[in-house]
Amino acid sequence: MSIEEVKLPDVGNEEVLIIEVCVKVGDSVNEDDAIIVVETEKASMDIPAPFAGTIESLTLKAGDKISTGMLVCTIKSADSQEVVKVETVAVEEPKVEEVKTETPKVEEKVIVKQTSAVSEVKLPDVGNEEVLVIEVCVKAGDSVEVDEAIIVVETEKASMDIPAPFAGIIESLTLKAGDKISTGMLVCTIKSTSAVEENEEVVAVVEAAKVEEKAPTKELKVTTEPTVVFKNTGKVYASPSVRRMAREYGVDLTLVKGSSEKNRVVKEDIRLFIKQQLSAPVATSSNTGSIGFGSNLPELKEIDFSKFGEIEKVELSRIQKISGPSLHRNYLAIPHVTQFDESDITALEEFRKAQNEVLTKKKADYKISPLVFVLKAVAKALQIHPIFNSSLSVDGQSIIYKKYINIAVAVDTPNGLVVPVIKDVDKKGIEQLSIELKEISLKARDGKLKLEDIQGACFTISSLGGIGGTAFTPIINAPEVAILGVSKTQMKPVWNGAQFEPKLMLPLSLSYDHRVIDGANGARFSTTLSELLSDIRLLLI
């Protein structure tokens, strides 16, 4: 029997207060399930179970104070069952078919040492509620190495591999191309190579008995009948890990009915809520934007357009199918305001062309585009106006300021619009940004963007300058609070106080979230950006 102590880790305080005890003796816990919630002088936090098992002892209660290294509880490991009694091949739960075989007789009692041979591989956070499986690279029984692709998924921005986290043998995999999965869902199970070697003797004994035992799994009962929407008008009781899970899945906790003491919301409640939402009748694009949010618009009636003439029906691309609901949600959920402006980039363009001539003589394999200067100017403007480099918290009660500047750039590809991210723009020069912009644009067009290439943006630039147009209203890419649209430059007569001069003007369209940014700040940011582009020497200050 393996019983291990769980002690309070270093939480940066001499003593912390226990504000909630989440389990009791005899409870089964999974790895990372909250055991207790403690409160420091700065925040509350979960103290999670380091492994799966059963709570053996726990004497703490809410209101107790403990410090680093003190005993929280003891847990009997889920892998500590060292004795398995094999009798007659007749098991009621789960049901096992009797297998007749001439294998060597197994004694009534067989000592089997179980180890954690099989591990689940779940879909990591890919920044989307749901992604499409476009390729399954392995099958059950295949051997895989670390980082070898298991499946390939497609998000609204790019396709990416989901790799094996360790070497081993694929134990089970039921996904197929065309399936849709979301963050945290099971991809496959893998028997690690080391675990296979440790279990060679176990396999021999179990094969003699021809019995495979599987622990019964709990199934969530989901009703497809219309249900009354629960709305919590008071305080929502939930631990930080549960709130984090709700944020990851985009769930409004006030809509979730808690099943624990004091109506406390636990992870199982969130999973049940999501399943209920997914089981509800599928809403059309004119109705629901996302979980917990609806526009209540009347349903659009289907029209037979062929009655009026010849038609052709073409299915949306995968990227359009994935990005459409997100764009719809953002457009409906965010109160957009768009500020229009223009910047005199005559001097900037002269400098850019001169630098490209120098690069040509050096036989450099890249050119400096106007977009690179827009990147630098936006980075500088974000430093001057940090409210634009923020996000609104899920509960809408606070603003999260970011101390880094990562800027996404919309790239037009044959498969649709993708938005790769250039990191730490404020710390890079024009030359380095030009090289990175070229490389990431090529990766986007070739469909080779990785997960890290499309995550972590603070602000987005959508440039239509190479195509045309005078202005447009770009849709904010939540959880960002602003997006800049850049249109095609035009030569215009500009009054200098004495006469009109021909100037190259760059149209700018700045959309921002009016819940976070008011009109005055929107105008200030737009003016700052215009001034920075008109005199690029200001970028050096």
Backbone torsions as a table, in degrees:
resi	resn	phi	psi	omega
1	MET	NA	132.1	-178.0
2	SER	-114.4	104.5	177.1
3	ILE	-114.0	123.6	-175.5
4	GLU	-118.6	147.8	179.1
5	GLU	-85.7	142.0	174.1
6	VAL	-112.6	118.1	-177.3
7	LYS	-110.7	157.8	-179.1
8	LEU	-67.8	122.8	177.8
9	PRO	-72.5	175.6	179.0
10	ASP	-72.4	110.9	179.8
11	VAL	-107.3	14.6	174.1
12	GLY	79.1	11.1	178.4
13	ASN	-133.9	150.8	177.2
14	GLU	-67.2	-37.6	-177.4
15	GLU	-146.9	137.2	179.8
16	VAL	-125.9	156.6	-178.1
17	LEU	-99.4	132.8	175.1
18	ILE	-82.7	119.5	-179.0
19	ILE	-104.9	-11.2	178.9
20	GLU	-161.1	138.1	172.5
21	VAL	-110.6	117.2	-169.0
22	CYS	-91.5	-12.2	-176.6
23	VAL	-135.7	172.1	174.3
24	LYS	-138.3	168.5	-178.7
25	VAL	-58.9	132.3	-179.7
26	GLY	98.3	-15.1	178.9
27	ASP	-69.8	144.7	171.7
28	SER	-90.6	137.8	178.9
29	VAL	-128.3	148.3	172.6
30	ASN	-96.9	164.8	176.8
31	GLU	-58.1	134.0	179.2
32	ASP	77.1	1.2	172.0
33	ASP	-66.5	142.2	-179.0
34	ALA	-69.9	131.9	174.4
35	ILE	-95.1	-52.8	175.2
36	ILE	-136.3	162.6	173.0
37	VAL	-117.8	125.9	-179.7
38	VAL	-114.2	159.5	-179.2
39	GLU	-124.8	124.4	175.1
40	THR	-99.5	-173.8	179.5
41	GLU	-72.2	-13.4	-176.7
42	LYS	-109.5	-34.1	-174.0
43	ALA	-164.3	167.4	171.1
44	SER	-99.0	150.5	-177.2
45	MET	-152.1	153.1	176.2
46	ASP	-80.4	146.8	165.7
47	ILE	-108.3	105.8	-170.6
48	PRO	-89.2	162.8	173.2
49	ALA	-73.2	129.8	-178.0
50	PRO	-75.7	-13.9	178.8
51	PHE	-158.7	167.0	-179.9
52	ALA	-78.6	148.3	177.9
53	GLY	168.4	-157.5	-178.7
54	THR	-121.6	134.4	179.4
55	ILE	-66.3	117.6	-178.0
56	GLU	-90.7	-41.9	178.1
57	SER	-151.3	145.1	179.7
58	LEU	-163.0	115.6	-176.0
59	THR	-112.3	-1.8	-178.2
60	LEU	-73.7	157.5	176.2
61	LYS	-145.5	161.6	178.9
62	ALA	-58.4	133.2	-178.5
63	GLY	104.1	-17.5	177.0
64	ASP	-70.6	154.3	175.0
65	LYS	-116.5	133.1	178.7
66	ILE	-134.8	163.7	-179.1
67	SER	-129.7	170.1	-176.1
68	THR	-52.2	129.3	177.0
69	GLY	93.9	-9.8	-179.8
70	MET	-78.4	151.7	-176.7
71	LEU	-69.1	128.7	175.3
72	VAL	-94.7	-49.8	179.5
73	CYS	-167.2	176.1	168.9
74	THR	-119.6	143.9	-176.9
75	ILE	-127.7	132.4	172.5
76	LYS	-85.9	117.3	-175.0
77	SER	-59.9	143.1	178.0
78	ALA	-65.5	-20.7	-179.2
79	ASP	-97.9	15.6	-174.2
80	SER	-94.1	5.5	177.5
81	GLN	-75.5	103.4	-174.1
82	GLU	-96.3	-12.9	-178.4
83	VAL	-120.9	127.1	177.0
84	VAL	-119.2	123.0	-179.7
85	LYS	-94.1	115.2	179.8
86	VAL	-105.4	111.4	179.5
87	GLU	-111.8	-121.7	179.4
88	THR	-78.6	147.0	180.0
89	VAL	-79.4	71.1	178.0
90	ALA	-150.7	100.8	-176.4
91	VAL	-120.2	133.7	-177.3
92	GLU	-80.1	-46.4	-178.7
93	GLU	-134.0	118.4	-7.4
94	PRO	-76.0	158.6	-177.4
95	LYS	-71.8	130.8	-179.8
96	VAL	-124.0	127.1	178.5
97	GLU	-69.2	141.8	179.2
98	GLU	-74.7	132.0	-178.4
99	VAL	-114.0	121.1	178.1
100	LYS	-89.4	126.1	-177.0
101	THR	-151.2	160.5	179.1
102	GLU	-104.9	26.2	179.7
103	THR	-70.2	160.8	-178.6
104	PRO	-53.2	142.6	-178.7
105	LYS	-64.2	134.8	179.7
106	VAL	-102.2	134.4	178.9
107	GLU	-65.0	159.9	-175.4
108	GLU	-60.6	-34.1	178.9
109	LYS	-118.2	124.9	179.7
110	VAL	-124.2	128.3	178.3
111	ILE	-87.3	118.3	-178.9
112	VAL	-126.8	124.7	176.8
113	LYS	-92.6	112.9	-178.3
114	GLN	-89.7	141.4	174.6
115	THR	-129.7	166.7	-179.9
116	SER	-76.4	78.6	-174.7
117	ALA	-78.7	-34.8	-172.7
118	VAL	-114.2	130.0	178.9
119	SER	-121.2	144.8	177.9
120	GLU	-83.9	141.0	173.6
121	VAL	-112.1	117.5	-177.3
122	LYS	-110.2	157.3	-178.9
123	LEU	-67.0	122.5	178.6
124	PRO	-71.5	174.6	179.0
125	ASP	-70.2	110.9	179.6
126	VAL	-108.4	14.2	173.5
127	GLY	77.5	13.4	179.0
128	ASN	-134.3	151.2	176.9
129	GLU	-68.2	-34.3	-176.8
130	GLU	-149.5	137.9	178.1
131	VAL	-126.6	158.0	-177.4
132	LEU	-99.9	131.3	174.2
133	VAL	-80.3	116.3	-178.6
134	ILE	-104.3	-12.4	178.0
135	GLU	-159.0	137.4	173.3
136	VAL	-110.9	117.3	-168.8
137	CYS	-91.6	-13.4	-176.7
138	VAL	-136.1	174.2	174.5
139	LYS	-140.4	166.6	-179.7
140	ALA	-57.3	132.6	-179.0
141	GLY	99.1	-16.0	178.9
142	ASP	-71.5	145.7	172.0
143	SER	-89.8	138.7	179.3
144	VAL	-128.7	149.8	175.1
145	GLU	-100.1	167.3	177.1
146	VAL	-58.4	133.4	177.7
147	ASP	71.9	6.7	175.0
148	GLU	-74.6	138.2	-175.4
149	ALA	-65.0	132.0	174.7
150	ILE	-97.3	-52.2	175.4
151	ILE	-137.4	164.9	174.1
152	VAL	-119.6	126.9	180.0
153	VAL	-116.9	160.3	179.7
154	GLU	-125.1	126.4	176.1
155	THR	-101.1	-174.5	178.8
156	GLU	-70.2	-13.1	-176.3
157	LYS	-110.6	-31.3	-174.1
158	ALA	-167.8	167.7	170.9
159	SER	-99.9	149.9	-176.8
160	MET	-153.7	153.6	176.6
161	ASP	-81.2	145.8	167.6
162	ILE	-108.1	107.5	-171.1
163	PRO	-89.1	162.0	173.8
164	ALA	-72.4	129.6	-178.8
165	PRO	-75.6	-15.1	178.1
166	PHE	-157.8	165.8	-179.9
167	ALA	-77.0	148.5	178.0
168	GLY	168.1	-158.4	-178.7
169	ILE	-120.2	132.7	178.5
170	ILE	-65.3	115.9	-178.5
171	GLU	-85.2	-44.3	178.6
172	SER	-151.7	144.6	178.0
173	LEU	-159.2	114.5	-176.4
174	THR	-110.2	-2.3	-179.3
175	LEU	-70.8	154.4	174.6
176	LYS	-142.6	161.7	179.2
177	ALA	-58.5	133.0	-178.1
178	GLY	104.3	-17.7	177.5
179	ASP	-69.7	153.1	175.6
180	LYS	-115.3	131.5	179.5
181	ILE	-133.9	163.1	-179.2
182	SER	-129.8	169.2	-176.8
183	THR	-52.0	129.4	177.6
184	GLY	93.1	-9.8	179.7
185	MET	-78.3	152.2	-177.0
186	LEU	-68.9	127.7	174.5
187	VAL	-93.0	-50.6	179.5
188	CYS	-166.8	176.6	169.8
189	THR	-119.7	140.9	-176.9
190	ILE	-126.2	131.6	172.5
191	LYS	-90.1	113.6	-174.8
192	SER	-64.0	148.4	-178.7
193	THR	-58.4	-42.6	-178.9
194	SER	-66.4	-38.2	-179.5
195	ALA	-67.7	-33.7	178.8
196	VAL	-63.9	-42.6	-179.5
197	GLU	-64.6	-39.0	-178.5
198	GLU	-69.3	-24.1	-172.4
199	ASN	-102.6	13.8	-177.6
200	GLU	-57.2	-42.0	-179.6
201	GLU	-69.3	-37.4	179.6
202	VAL	-62.2	-43.7	-179.3
203	VAL	-59.3	-41.6	-179.3
204	ALA	-61.4	-42.7	-179.0
205	VAL	-68.4	-45.1	-177.4
206	VAL	-66.4	-36.3	177.9
207	GLU	-63.3	-35.0	178.4
208	ALA	-63.5	-35.1	-179.3
209	ALA	-83.7	-23.2	-179.7
210	LYS	57.6	39.2	179.0
211	VAL	-128.0	130.4	175.6
212	GLU	-117.4	118.6	-178.8
213	GLU	-97.6	133.0	177.5
214	LYS	-125.5	131.3	179.7
215	ALA	-69.3	132.7	179.1
216	PRO	-62.4	139.3	-179.0
217	THR	-102.2	145.8	178.9
218	LYS	-79.0	132.5	177.8
219	GLU	-109.4	137.4	177.3
220	LEU	-83.7	128.1	178.3
221	LYS	-80.8	123.6	-176.8
222	VAL	-118.8	125.8	178.0
223	THR	-95.3	139.1	177.9
224	THR	-97.8	0.4	178.3
225	GLU	-78.3	152.2	178.6
226	PRO	-57.5	134.8	-179.9
227	THR	-119.8	155.4	177.6
228	VAL	-75.2	129.4	-178.7
229	VAL	-69.8	123.9	178.3
230	PHE	-85.3	133.4	178.4
231	LYS	-132.3	114.7	178.6
232	ASN	-86.0	113.6	-177.9
233	THR	-91.5	-7.5	179.2
234	GLY	-104.4	-154.7	-179.7
235	LYS	-76.0	136.0	178.0
236	VAL	-91.6	123.8	178.1
237	TYR	-93.6	116.1	179.3
238	ALA	-160.4	144.4	179.2
239	SER	-76.0	163.1	179.2
240	PRO	-56.1	-37.1	-179.4
241	SER	-67.7	-35.4	177.6
242	VAL	-68.8	-41.5	177.7
243	ARG	-63.9	-38.0	177.0
244	ARG	-63.1	-42.8	178.0
245	MET	-61.6	-41.4	179.0
246	ALA	-62.5	-41.3	178.1
247	ARG	-63.2	-42.4	-178.1
248	GLU	-62.4	-36.0	-177.8
249	TYR	-95.2	-1.2	179.0
250	GLY	70.1	33.6	-177.0
251	VAL	-98.7	131.7	174.8
252	ASP	-81.0	111.8	-175.7
253	LEU	-62.9	-22.9	179.0
254	THR	-70.0	-14.1	178.9
255	LEU	-95.0	-4.7	-175.8
256	VAL	-100.3	128.6	179.0
257	LYS	-87.2	120.3	-178.7
258	GLY	-75.7	141.0	-178.3
259	SER	-105.4	-6.9	-177.1
260	SER	-93.9	-174.7	-178.4
261	GLU	-60.1	139.8	-176.6
262	LYS	60.9	28.9	-178.4
263	ASN	59.2	28.5	179.0
264	ARG	-66.0	133.4	180.0
265	VAL	-82.8	128.0	176.3
266	VAL	-114.1	171.3	-176.0
267	LYS	-58.5	-36.3	-179.3
268	GLU	-62.9	-32.9	178.8
269	ASP	-66.3	-38.6	179.4
270	ILE	-67.3	-43.2	178.8
271	ARG	-60.8	-42.1	179.4
272	LEU	-64.7	-41.5	179.2
273	PHE	-61.0	-44.8	-179.6
274	ILE	-63.4	-42.6	179.4
275	LYS	-64.0	-37.3	177.8
276	GLN	-64.9	-39.8	178.6
277	GLN	-65.6	-41.0	-179.6
278	LEU	-70.7	-25.8	-179.1
279	SER	-83.8	-14.5	179.8
280	ALA	-68.5	159.0	178.4
281	PRO	-53.2	136.7	-176.3
282	VAL	-68.1	127.0	-179.7
283	ALA	-84.4	149.2	177.0
284	THR	-79.6	171.8	-176.8
285	SER	-64.7	-15.4	-179.7
286	SER	-91.5	-0.7	-176.5
287	ASN	-107.8	-85.0	-169.3
288	THR	-93.7	138.3	178.0
289	GLY	-89.4	-46.9	-177.4
290	SER	-164.8	177.8	-179.7
291	ILE	-59.5	129.0	177.5
292	GLY	79.6	7.1	-178.3
293	PHE	-140.7	128.1	178.0
294	GLY	-138.2	149.6	-178.6
295	SER	-95.8	-15.5	179.3
296	ASN	57.8	32.3	176.7
297	LEU	-83.5	149.7	177.8
298	PRO	-65.3	146.7	-177.8
299	GLU	-68.6	138.5	179.7
300	LEU	-76.7	127.5	-179.5
301	LYS	-77.0	139.9	179.8
302	GLU	-77.1	136.2	-177.7
303	ILE	-118.4	137.5	175.3
304	ASP	-87.2	92.6	-176.3
305	PHE	-69.0	-19.5	-178.5
306	SER	-65.8	-15.9	177.6
307	LYS	-67.5	-22.2	-175.0
308	PHE	-101.2	-7.8	-179.2
309	GLY	158.3	-175.0	-177.7
310	GLU	-71.9	139.4	178.9
311	ILE	-132.9	164.8	172.8
312	GLU	-137.1	128.3	-178.4
313	LYS	-104.6	120.0	-178.5
314	VAL	-120.8	128.9	-178.6
315	GLU	-70.1	144.1	176.9
316	LEU	-62.5	151.6	175.0
317	SER	-70.1	163.8	-179.9
318	ARG	-59.1	-43.3	-178.3
319	ILE	-64.1	-38.6	178.1
320	GLN	-65.2	-39.2	179.4
321	LYS	-64.9	-37.0	-177.3
322	ILE	-79.0	-43.0	-175.1
323	SER	-78.0	-25.4	-177.4
324	GLY	-54.7	-54.1	179.9
325	PRO	-60.2	-35.2	179.3
326	SER	-67.7	-42.6	178.1
327	LEU	-63.4	-41.1	179.3
328	HIS	-63.1	-44.5	178.2
329	ARG	-61.3	-48.1	-177.7
330	ASN	-63.1	-39.7	-178.0
331	TYR	-65.9	-38.9	-178.0
332	LEU	-82.9	-35.9	-172.1
333	ALA	-83.4	-24.3	-176.0
334	ILE	-106.6	126.6	174.8
335	PRO	-74.9	98.5	-176.8
336	HIS	-78.9	140.1	166.2
337	VAL	-129.8	134.9	-179.3
338	THR	-117.3	125.6	179.3
339	GLN	-104.2	125.0	-179.7
340	PHE	-102.8	139.9	179.4
341	ASP	-155.7	176.8	173.9
342	GLU	-148.4	155.4	-175.3
343	SER	-128.5	140.2	176.4
344	ASP	-80.7	107.0	-177.7
345	ILE	-110.8	27.2	-179.4
346	THR	-59.2	-50.5	-179.1
347	ALA	-66.9	-40.0	179.0
348	LEU	-58.6	-44.4	-176.8
349	GLU	-67.8	-36.8	176.9
350	GLU	-63.3	-43.7	179.1
351	PHE	-65.0	-41.9	-178.6
352	ARG	-62.5	-45.5	-179.5
353	LYS	-64.3	-38.4	178.7
354	ALA	-64.1	-40.8	179.5
355	GLN	-68.2	-35.3	178.0
356	ASN	-68.1	-31.8	175.1
357	GLU	-65.1	-39.7	177.2
358	VAL	-63.7	-43.0	179.9
359	LEU	-64.3	-35.2	178.1
360	THR	-64.4	-41.8	178.7
361	LYS	-65.8	-31.7	178.1
362	LYS	-81.9	-4.3	-178.0
363	LYS	58.9	39.8	176.3
364	ALA	-70.6	150.5	-177.5
365	ASP	-94.7	23.3	177.4
366	TYR	-147.1	160.8	175.7
367	LYS	-123.7	157.7	176.2
368	ILE	-92.5	119.9	179.9
369	SER	-97.6	158.5	176.7
370	PRO	-57.9	-28.8	-178.0
371	LEU	-62.7	-28.6	179.1
372	VAL	-64.2	-40.8	178.2
373	PHE	-69.0	-34.2	176.1
374	VAL	-63.5	-41.4	177.0
375	LEU	-57.2	-49.4	-178.9
376	LYS	-64.3	-39.8	-179.4
377	ALA	-67.1	-41.0	178.3
378	VAL	-63.5	-42.7	179.1
379	ALA	-59.2	-42.9	178.5
380	LYS	-66.0	-40.9	179.6
381	ALA	-65.6	-35.1	177.7
382	LEU	-66.1	-34.1	176.3
383	GLN	-68.0	-38.6	-178.5
384	ILE	-74.3	-35.8	-178.4
385	HIS	-122.8	77.7	-173.1
386	PRO	-63.6	-16.4	178.7
387	ILE	-62.0	-26.3	178.3
388	PHE	-77.8	-15.3	179.1
389	ASN	-104.2	51.6	-175.1
390	SER	-140.1	177.3	173.4
391	SER	-140.7	150.2	176.1
392	LEU	-85.6	133.3	179.3
393	SER	-62.6	159.1	-176.4
394	VAL	-60.1	-36.8	-179.5
395	ASP	-81.2	-2.4	177.2
396	GLY	71.7	15.7	-174.8
397	GLN	-105.2	-7.2	-178.2
398	SER	-151.4	162.3	179.4
399	ILE	-111.9	132.1	-178.9
400	ILE	-102.7	109.7	178.9
401	TYR	-86.6	137.5	-179.4
402	LYS	-105.3	135.5	-177.9
403	LYS	-93.5	6.4	177.8
404	TYR	-121.5	160.0	-179.1
405	ILE	-126.5	99.4	174.8
406	ASN	-113.7	127.3	-174.5
407	ILE	-118.7	127.7	177.5
408	ALA	-88.4	146.0	180.0
409	VAL	-126.9	120.5	179.2
410	ALA	-70.2	129.7	-178.2
411	VAL	-122.0	127.7	178.3
412	ASP	-82.3	121.8	-179.2
413	THR	-124.6	165.4	177.5
414	PRO	-58.8	-25.6	-178.3
415	ASN	-94.3	-1.0	-178.3
416	GLY	126.5	-178.7	-176.8
417	LEU	-80.5	126.6	173.5
418	VAL	-122.5	158.2	-171.8
419	VAL	-130.3	80.7	176.0
420	PRO	-72.3	161.3	-173.8
421	VAL	-117.7	133.2	173.9
422	ILE	-101.2	122.3	-173.2
423	LYS	-88.2	148.3	173.4
424	ASP	49.8	51.9	-177.7
425	VAL	-60.5	-34.9	-177.2
426	ASP	-67.0	-19.4	-176.5
427	LYS	-99.3	2.9	-174.7
428	LYS	-117.6	149.8	-179.8
429	GLY	-88.3	175.5	-178.0
430	ILE	-60.0	-42.2	-178.0
431	GLU	-64.3	-49.0	-178.6
432	GLN	-63.9	-39.9	178.5
433	LEU	-65.5	-37.0	178.5
434	SER	-62.7	-42.8	179.3
435	ILE	-65.9	-45.9	-178.9
436	GLU	-65.6	-39.0	179.9
437	LEU	-63.8	-39.5	178.1
438	LYS	-65.3	-46.8	-176.7
439	GLU	-64.4	-45.1	-175.5
440	ILE	-72.6	-29.3	176.6
441	SER	-68.8	-39.7	177.1
442	LEU	-65.2	-42.7	178.2
443	LYS	-61.7	-38.8	-179.7
444	ALA	-65.6	-43.6	-178.6
445	ARG	-70.2	-29.1	178.7
446	ASP	-87.7	-1.3	-179.3
447	GLY	68.9	32.1	-175.8
448	LYS	-112.3	18.0	178.8
449	LEU	-68.5	139.7	176.8
450	LYS	-98.0	170.8	-177.5
451	LEU	-56.9	-43.7	-178.0
452	GLU	-68.2	-16.5	-179.9
453	ASP	-77.3	-15.5	-173.3
454	ILE	-122.6	8.4	-178.4
455	GLN	-114.6	156.4	170.6
456	GLY	89.9	14.9	-178.1
457	ALA	-72.4	144.9	175.6
458	CYS	-103.7	-24.0	-170.8
459	PHE	-158.9	149.7	-178.7
460	THR	-123.8	143.0	173.6
461	ILE	-116.7	127.0	175.7
462	SER	-116.7	109.0	-174.2
463	SER	-106.0	120.3	175.0
464	LEU	-111.4	16.8	-175.7
465	GLY	-59.8	-32.7	-179.7
466	GLY	-78.9	-6.7	-176.6
467	ILE	-108.2	-51.2	178.8
468	GLY	146.4	-173.2	179.8
469	GLY	98.6	156.8	-178.6
470	THR	-104.9	-26.5	179.9
471	ALA	-171.6	159.2	174.8
472	PHE	-158.9	170.2	-177.9
473	THR	-113.9	91.2	-178.8
474	PRO	-68.2	148.6	180.0
475	ILE	-90.6	131.1	-178.6
476	ILE	-64.4	138.1	179.3
477	ASN	-95.0	90.7	-179.0
478	ALA	-58.4	144.4	11.3
479	PRO	-89.4	15.1	174.1
480	GLU	-67.0	162.8	-177.4
481	VAL	-113.3	0.6	-179.9
482	ALA	-158.8	158.0	177.3
483	ILE	-147.8	143.4	-179.3
484	LEU	-110.1	126.8	172.9
485	GLY	-100.8	133.7	179.7
486	VAL	-119.2	125.9	-178.8
487	SER	-107.2	-175.0	-174.1
488	LYS	-74.6	136.5	179.0
489	THR	-68.0	151.5	178.0
490	GLN	-139.0	143.2	171.7
491	MET	-80.5	125.3	-178.5
492	LYS	-133.7	150.9	173.9
493	PRO	-77.9	124.1	-177.7
494	VAL	-119.5	128.3	-178.9
495	TRP	-74.3	124.4	-178.4
496	ASN	-102.1	9.0	-178.9
497	GLY	105.7	-21.3	179.4
498	ALA	-127.3	-32.5	-179.3
499	GLN	-159.1	170.7	176.4
500	PHE	-86.4	137.2	176.7
501	GLU	-122.4	143.1	176.1
502	PRO	-73.0	124.7	-179.8
503	LYS	-130.0	145.1	176.3
504	LEU	-87.5	114.3	-174.1
505	MET	-108.6	135.1	-179.9
506	LEU	-107.1	115.5	178.9
507	PRO	-73.6	135.9	-179.9
508	LEU	-123.9	135.5	178.2
509	SER	-126.3	108.5	-176.3
510	LEU	-106.5	111.3	174.3
511	SER	-97.6	137.4	179.8
512	TYR	-142.2	158.3	-178.6
513	ASP	-80.8	113.5	-174.0
514	HIS	-72.0	-11.8	174.8
515	ARG	-71.4	-26.5	-175.9
516	VAL	-107.3	-37.9	-172.9
517	ILE	-119.3	126.9	176.8
518	ASP	-89.5	173.4	-174.8
519	GLY	-61.6	-37.0	-179.3
520	ALA	-63.8	-44.8	178.3
521	ASN	-66.4	-35.2	176.7
522	GLY	-61.4	-44.3	179.3
523	ALA	-66.8	-38.3	179.1
524	ARG	-64.0	-44.7	179.7
525	PHE	-61.8	-45.8	-179.3
526	SER	-61.8	-41.6	178.8
527	THR	-65.6	-44.1	177.7
528	THR	-58.4	-46.1	-178.7
529	LEU	-62.5	-42.5	179.0
530	SER	-62.4	-41.6	179.9
531	GLU	-67.1	-40.1	-179.7
532	LEU	-63.9	-38.6	-179.9
533	LEU	-75.4	-29.1	179.6
534	SER	-73.1	-29.4	179.1
535	ASP	-138.3	91.5	-173.2
536	ILE	-67.0	-9.8	175.4
537	ARG	-64.3	-25.6	178.9
538	LEU	-65.9	-20.4	179.1
539	LEU	-68.3	-19.0	-177.4
540	LEU	-88.5	-11.8	-176.3
541	ILE	-79.2	NA	NA
